[in-house]
């Protein structure tokens, strides 16, 4: 989601889980650099120069790491402790979108009863004015049974905006939206196997949407226990393709995480965000 360059090594959720409860500012612990990699990947820590070097400094819990943890906890409405406590580790282990949470421009008036929590990419890129009809395509190896939930997700955005329309084409190379399943290293932001990063997409007008092939997917229309719902994840990623970044509203479809066995759709914050971005009534 957005043109994100991946770190040399993906962070390990299992390594982070082992640090739970034993780390606070001033301490050192083996594997703490994995926490730094995680927070860097999702926009909370500037740790990108040499993220894979095995220096003892990597495993030091310093002021910058404490500030990053507090920022993460604030975003996810957790107790802002600045320590790697149980609720924070649990949140980090949630299945989620691969796009960073931070690096956004927030919008919305604080005078409203309901404060908008949606956000846009830097410089607020959109599809060009008048470009309201977008074509979409799947590669030849795309599983047919995963087509329909994606099309239902596209319909959600068409109905909500009364602006965007979508039609399928067989010309994958020249389609506006290119939707595919990928695994591990695939030329942009790497996937990490089952259970964490589910998918990612890119800001307008790139058009790429990638699902992680390693996940256990469900095609719906009803949610399936212990499976990720394709329509829910697709609708979130399409939001990125249209120009929305993550929302701070836990009830919004553009919230970064989603649980297994859960089906979600667009809510008021998502719709307000896309209409604000495109100046729609």
C-alpha positions as CSV (number, residue, x, y, z in Angstrom):
1,X,0.0,0.0,0.0
2,X,1.8,3.4,-1.3
3,X,5.2,2.9,-2.8
4,X,7.0,1.5,0.3
5,X,10.6,0.3,0.2
6,X,11.1,-2.7,2.4
7,X,13.8,-3.0,5.0
8,X,16.5,-5.6,4.4
9,X,14.9,-7.9,6.8
10,X,11.4,-8.2,8.0
11,X,10.7,-7.9,11.7
12,X,9.9,-11.1,13.6
13,X,6.6,-11.0,15.5
14,X,7.8,-14.1,17.4
15,X,10.9,-12.4,18.5
16,X,8.9,-9.4,19.7
17,X,6.6,-11.6,21.7
18,X,9.6,-13.0,23.6
19,X,10.5,-9.5,24.7
20,X,7.1,-8.9,26.3
21,X,7.3,-7.4,29.8
22,X,11.1,-7.4,30.1
23,X,12.0,-4.2,28.2
24,X,11.9,-0.6,29.2
25,X,14.0,2.5,28.6
26,X,17.7,2.0,29.5
27,X,17.6,-1.8,29.1
28,X,19.3,-4.1,26.6
29,X,17.9,-7.3,25.3
30,X,18.8,-9.7,22.5
31,X,16.3,-9.2,19.7
32,X,15.3,-5.7,20.5
33,X,16.4,-4.6,17.1
34,X,13.4,-6.6,15.7
35,X,11.1,-4.3,17.6
36,X,12.9,-1.4,16.0
37,X,12.5,-2.9,12.6
38,X,8.7,-3.4,13.2
39,X,8.2,0.2,14.3
40,X,10.3,1.5,11.4
41,X,8.4,-0.5,8.9
42,X,5.1,0.9,10.0
43,X,6.3,4.5,10.3
44,X,7.0,5.1,14.0
45,X,10.8,5.0,14.0
46,X,13.5,6.3,11.7
47,X,15.7,3.3,11.6
48,X,16.3,2.8,7.9
49,X,19.9,3.5,7.2
50,X,21.3,0.1,8.1
51,X,18.4,-1.8,9.6
52,X,20.0,-5.2,9.4
53,X,23.3,-4.6,11.0
54,X,24.0,-6.7,14.2
55,X,25.4,-4.1,16.5
56,X,24.9,-4.1,20.2
57,X,23.4,-0.6,19.9
58,X,20.5,-2.2,18.0
59,X,19.4,-4.0,21.1
60,X,19.4,-0.9,23.4
61,X,16.1,0.5,24.5
62,X,16.8,4.2,24.1
63,X,14.8,7.5,24.2
64,X,13.9,7.2,20.5
65,X,12.5,3.7,20.9
66,X,10.4,4.8,23.9
67,X,9.0,7.7,22.0
68,X,8.2,5.4,19.0
69,X,6.4,2.9,21.3
70,X,4.4,5.7,22.9
71,X,3.4,6.9,19.5
72,X,2.3,3.4,18.5
73,X,0.3,3.0,21.7
74,X,-1.4,6.3,21.2
75,X,-2.4,5.4,17.6
76,X,-4.0,2.2,18.7
77,X,-5.7,3.6,21.7
78,X,-3.6,1.6,24.2
79,X,-2.2,2.8,27.5
80,X,0.7,5.0,26.7
81,X,3.3,3.3,28.8
82,X,6.4,3.5,26.6
83,X,7.1,-0.2,27.5
84,X,6.5,-3.4,25.6
85,X,3.6,-4.5,27.6
86,X,1.1,-7.3,26.8
87,X,-1.6,-5.3,25.1
88,X,1.0,-3.7,22.8
89,X,2.5,-7.0,21.8
90,X,-1.0,-8.4,21.2
91,X,-1.7,-5.4,18.9
92,X,1.5,-5.9,17.0
93,X,0.6,-9.5,16.3
94,X,-2.7,-8.6,14.7
95,X,-3.2,-9.3,11.0
96,X,-2.8,-6.0,9.2
97,X,-2.2,-4.0,6.0
98,X,1.4,-3.6,4.9
99,X,1.1,0.2,4.5
100,X,2.7,2.3,7.3
101,X,0.4,4.0,9.8
102,X,2.4,7.2,10.0
103,X,3.7,9.6,7.3
104,X,0.2,11.0,6.7
105,X,-1.5,14.4,6.5
106,X,-4.6,14.4,8.7
107,X,-7.7,16.2,7.6
108,X,-11.0,17.2,9.2
109,X,-12.4,19.9,11.4
110,X,-12.1,19.6,15.2
111,X,-15.3,21.6,15.5
112,X,-17.4,18.7,14.4
113,X,-19.1,16.5,16.9
114,X,-17.6,13.5,15.1
115,X,-13.9,14.3,14.4
116,X,-12.9,12.7,11.1
117,X,-9.9,10.4,11.5
118,X,-9.2,9.6,7.9
119,X,-6.0,10.6,6.2
120,X,-4.4,11.0,2.8
121,X,-1.1,10.2,1.2
122,X,1.5,13.0,1.3
123,X,0.5,15.7,-1.3
124,X,-2.9,14.0,-1.5
125,X,-2.5,12.2,-4.8
126,X,-5.8,11.3,-6.6
127,X,-6.9,9.9,-10.0
128,X,-7.0,12.8,-12.5
129,X,-10.1,15.0,-12.5
130,X,-12.8,13.4,-14.6
131,X,-11.0,10.0,-14.4
132,X,-13.9,8.4,-12.5
133,X,-14.1,5.1,-14.5
134,X,-11.3,2.7,-13.7
135,X,-10.5,-0.6,-15.3
136,X,-9.3,-3.6,-13.3
137,X,-7.6,-6.8,-14.3
138,X,-6.2,-10.0,-12.8
139,X,-3.2,-12.0,-14.1
140,X,-3.7,-15.3,-15.8
141,X,-2.8,-17.2,-12.6
142,X,-5.3,-15.4,-10.4
143,X,-7.7,-17.9,-8.7
144,X,-11.1,-17.5,-10.2
145,X,-12.9,-18.0,-6.9
146,X,-11.2,-14.9,-5.5
147,X,-12.5,-12.6,-8.3
148,X,-16.0,-12.2,-6.9
149,X,-15.1,-10.9,-3.5
150,X,-12.9,-8.3,-5.1
151,X,-15.7,-7.2,-7.4
152,X,-18.0,-6.9,-4.4
153,X,-15.4,-4.7,-2.7
154,X,-15.2,-2.4,-5.8
155,X,-19.0,-2.2,-5.8
156,X,-18.8,-0.9,-2.2
157,X,-16.7,2.1,-3.3
158,X,-18.9,2.7,-6.3
159,X,-22.0,2.8,-4.3
160,X,-20.5,4.9,-1.5
161,X,-19.0,7.6,-3.8
162,X,-21.6,7.8,-6.6
163,X,-18.5,8.8,-8.6
164,X,-16.2,5.9,-9.3
165,X,-17.2,3.1,-11.6
166,X,-15.2,0.0,-12.4
167,X,-15.1,-2.5,-15.3
168,X,-13.0,-5.6,-15.8
169,X,-10.5,-5.9,-18.7
170,X,-8.3,-8.7,-19.8
171,X,-5.4,-6.3,-20.6
172,X,-3.6,-6.7,-17.3
173,X,-0.6,-4.5,-18.4
174,X,-2.7,-1.5,-19.2
175,X,-5.5,-1.8,-16.6
176,X,-5.8,1.0,-14.1
177,X,-6.0,-1.4,-11.2
178,X,-3.8,-4.5,-11.3
179,X,-4.9,-7.1,-8.7
180,X,-2.8,-10.2,-7.9
181,X,-1.6,-12.7,-5.3
182,X,2.1,-12.6,-4.5
183,X,4.4,-14.3,-2.0
184,X,7.4,-13.3,0.0
185,X,9.8,-11.2,-2.1
186,X,8.0,-10.0,-5.2
187,X,9.6,-6.8,-6.3
188,X,8.3,-4.3,-3.9
189,X,7.3,-4.6,-0.2
190,X,8.0,-8.2,0.9
191,X,5.4,-10.4,2.5
192,X,6.2,-12.3,5.7
193,X,4.2,-15.5,5.4
194,X,0.9,-16.3,7.1
195,X,-0.6,-14.4,10.0
196,X,0.7,-10.8,9.8
197,X,0.9,-8.6,6.7
198,X,-2.1,-9.5,4.6
199,X,-1.9,-7.2,1.6
200,X,-0.7,-3.9,0.3
201,X,-1.6,-1.4,-2.4
202,X,-0.2,1.7,-3.8
203,X,-1.3,5.4,-4.0
204,X,-2.9,6.8,-7.1
205,X,-2.2,6.4,-9.9
206,X,0.0,3.3,-9.5
207,X,-2.9,0.9,-9.3
208,X,-1.2,-2.3,-7.9
209,X,-2.9,-4.3,-5.2
210,X,-1.2,-7.4,-3.9
211,X,-2.6,-10.1,-1.6
212,X,-0.3,-12.4,0.4
213,X,-0.7,-15.9,-1.1
214,X,0.4,-17.5,2.1
215,X,-2.7,-16.3,4.1
216,X,-5.8,-18.5,4.7
217,X,-8.4,-16.7,2.7
218,X,-12.2,-16.9,2.6
219,X,-14.3,-15.7,-0.3
220,X,-17.5,-15.0,1.7
221,X,-20.1,-13.7,1.4
222,X,-20.2,-14.7,5.1
223,X,-17.1,-14.6,7.3
224,X,-15.4,-17.9,8.0
225,X,-13.7,-18.7,11.4
226,X,-9.9,-18.5,11.3
227,X,-9.8,-17.1,7.8
228,X,-9.2,-13.7,6.3
229,X,-12.1,-12.3,4.3
230,X,-11.0,-11.3,0.8
231,X,-13.7,-8.7,0.3
232,X,-12.9,-6.9,3.6
233,X,-9.1,-6.8,2.8
234,X,-9.8,-5.9,-0.8
235,X,-12.1,-3.0,0.1
236,X,-9.4,-1.7,2.5
237,X,-6.7,-1.9,-0.2
238,X,-8.9,-0.3,-2.8
239,X,-9.2,2.6,-0.4
240,X,-5.5,3.0,-0.8
241,X,-5.7,2.7,-4.6
242,X,-8.1,5.6,-4.5
243,X,-6.0,7.8,-2.3
244,X,-6.8,7.1,1.4
245,X,-4.2,6.2,3.9
246,X,-5.0,4.7,7.3
247,X,-7.7,6.0,9.6
248,X,-7.4,6.4,13.4
249,X,-11.0,5.3,13.8
250,X,-11.0,1.6,14.9
251,X,-14.5,1.2,13.3
252,X,-13.3,2.4,9.9
253,X,-12.5,0.0,7.1
254,X,-9.3,2.0,6.7
255,X,-8.2,1.0,10.2
256,X,-4.9,-0.8,9.7
257,X,-5.8,-4.2,11.3
258,X,-8.6,-6.8,11.0
259,X,-9.2,-10.0,12.8
260,X,-9.6,-13.5,11.3
261,X,-13.2,-14.5,10.9
262,X,-14.4,-10.9,10.6
263,X,-16.1,-9.2,7.7
264,X,-16.2,-5.4,7.6
265,X,-17.5,-2.7,5.2
266,X,-17.1,1.0,4.7
267,X,-18.2,3.3,7.5
268,X,-18.9,7.0,7.8
269,X,-15.3,7.9,8.3
270,X,-14.2,6.1,5.1
271,X,-17.0,7.7,3.0
272,X,-16.3,11.1,4.4
273,X,-12.6,10.7,3.7
274,X,-13.0,9.7,0.0
275,X,-15.6,12.4,-0.6
276,X,-13.4,15.0,1.0
277,X,-10.4,13.9,-1.1
278,X,-12.3,14.1,-4.4
279,X,-14.5,17.1,-3.3
280,X,-17.7,15.0,-3.8
281,X,-21.1,15.9,-2.3
